[in-house]
């Protein structure tokens, strides 16, 4: 499986670097930067340069923001069957899950897994404290 990370500015490169600090090298993560003064067509071209030699069915794109230009570029490739799927909401926990599961699951299985568990990746201290206090009241 190949995973393309795409985001505004240098978020994709930074995310790959953060994953590698924790997980170790992830050779099959490919960051793509959306830079100032670039438009949708330039970004689609950059993505095609990265993904041209990838099997579409084995390519997952993780975009930083739903409906932003990076997501729209990735969605264009998915709709053209040049990549298998796109997940919006790139985060370190999601990227770590992908790195740990990408060699065991297909793209479709991995997307299902990530979406099923995505609520587990976001926590609020205030809610955790409320839940713990409620448990202590029993």
C-alpha positions as CSV (number, residue, x, y, z in Angstrom):
1,X,0.0,0.0,0.0
2,X,1.1,3.5,-0.7
3,X,-0.2,6.4,1.4
4,X,-0.1,10.0,0.1
5,X,-0.2,12.7,2.7
6,X,-1.4,16.0,1.4
7,X,-2.0,19.3,3.1
8,X,-1.7,23.0,3.2
9,X,1.9,24.3,3.4
10,X,4.3,21.7,4.7
11,X,1.9,19.9,7.0
12,X,2.3,16.6,5.0
13,X,6.1,16.6,5.3
14,X,5.8,17.5,9.0
15,X,3.3,14.7,9.6
16,X,5.5,12.1,8.0
17,X,8.4,13.3,10.1
18,X,6.3,13.1,13.3
19,X,5.2,9.6,12.4
20,X,8.8,8.6,11.8
21,X,9.9,10.0,15.2
22,X,7.4,7.6,16.9
23,X,7.1,4.6,14.5
24,X,10.3,4.6,12.6
25,X,10.8,4.9,8.9
26,X,7.6,4.7,6.8
27,X,8.9,4.4,3.2
28,X,5.5,4.2,1.7
29,X,4.3,7.5,3.0
30,X,4.5,10.2,0.3
31,X,4.0,13.8,1.4
32,X,2.7,16.4,-1.1
33,X,2.7,20.1,-0.2
34,X,0.1,22.6,-1.3
35,X,2.0,25.9,-1.4
36,X,1.0,29.5,-1.8
37,X,0.1,30.6,-5.3
38,X,-0.7,27.0,-6.4
39,X,-4.1,26.2,-7.5
40,X,-6.2,23.0,-7.9
41,X,-4.8,22.1,-11.3
42,X,-1.1,22.4,-10.1
43,X,-1.9,20.3,-7.1
44,X,-3.5,17.6,-9.1
45,X,-0.5,17.6,-11.4
46,X,1.8,17.3,-8.4
47,X,-0.2,14.4,-7.0
48,X,-0.2,12.6,-10.4
49,X,3.6,12.9,-10.5
50,X,3.7,11.1,-7.1
51,X,1.1,8.5,-7.9
52,X,1.7,7.7,-11.6
53,X,3.5,4.4,-10.8
54,X,1.2,3.3,-8.0
55,X,-1.6,0.8,-8.3
56,X,-4.8,2.8,-7.8
57,X,-6.4,0.0,-5.7
58,X,-3.4,0.1,-3.3
59,X,-3.2,3.9,-2.9
60,X,-4.8,5.8,0.0
61,X,-4.7,9.6,0.3
62,X,-4.9,11.4,3.7
63,X,-5.8,15.1,3.4
64,X,-5.6,17.7,6.1
65,X,-9.0,19.3,5.7
66,X,-12.3,18.2,4.2
67,X,-13.3,20.2,1.1
68,X,-10.0,22.2,1.0
69,X,-7.9,22.3,-2.1
70,X,-5.7,19.3,-1.1
71,X,-8.8,17.2,-0.4
72,X,-10.4,18.4,-3.7
73,X,-7.3,17.4,-5.6
74,X,-7.2,14.0,-4.0
75,X,-11.0,13.5,-4.6
76,X,-10.5,14.3,-8.2
77,X,-7.9,11.5,-8.5
78,X,-10.2,9.1,-6.6
79,X,-13.1,9.9,-8.9
80,X,-10.9,9.3,-11.9
81,X,-9.9,5.9,-10.3
82,X,-6.3,6.9,-10.0
83,X,-6.3,6.4,-6.2
84,X,-8.6,4.1,-4.1
85,X,-9.9,6.5,-1.5
86,X,-9.4,9.7,0.5
87,X,-9.7,10.3,4.2
88,X,-9.9,14.0,5.4
89,X,-8.8,15.1,8.9
90,X,-5.1,14.1,8.8
91,X,-3.8,13.7,12.4
92,X,-0.9,12.1,14.1
93,X,-3.0,9.3,15.7
94,X,-4.6,8.5,12.3
95,X,-1.3,8.4,10.5
96,X,0.2,6.2,13.2
97,X,-2.7,3.8,12.9
98,X,-2.3,3.7,9.2
99,X,1.5,3.1,9.5
100,X,0.8,0.2,11.9
101,X,-2.0,-1.4,9.8
102,X,-1.1,-0.7,6.2
103,X,0.7,-4.0,5.6
104,X,-2.1,-6.1,7.0
105,X,-5.2,-4.5,5.5
106,X,-6.4,-3.5,2.1
107,X,-7.1,0.2,1.4
108,X,-10.9,-0.5,1.8
109,X,-10.4,-2.4,5.0
110,X,-8.0,0.2,6.4
111,X,-10.5,3.1,5.6
112,X,-13.3,1.1,7.4
113,X,-11.0,0.5,10.4
114,X,-9.9,4.2,10.6
115,X,-13.4,5.6,10.3
116,X,-14.8,3.1,12.8
117,X,-12.2,4.0,15.4
118,X,-11.7,7.7,14.5
119,X,-13.6,8.9,17.6
120,X,-11.0,7.1,19.8
121,X,-8.3,9.4,18.4
122,X,-9.8,12.6,19.8
123,X,-10.1,13.3,23.5
124,X,-11.0,16.2,25.7
125,X,-9.7,16.4,29.2
126,X,-12.8,18.0,30.6
127,X,-15.0,15.1,29.3
128,X,-12.5,12.5,30.6
129,X,-12.6,14.1,34.0
130,X,-16.5,14.2,34.0
131,X,-16.6,10.5,33.1
132,X,-14.1,9.6,35.8
133,X,-16.1,11.6,38.4
134,X,-19.3,9.9,37.3
135,X,-17.7,6.5,37.7
136,X,-16.4,7.4,41.2
137,X,-19.9,8.4,42.3
138,X,-21.0,4.8,41.9
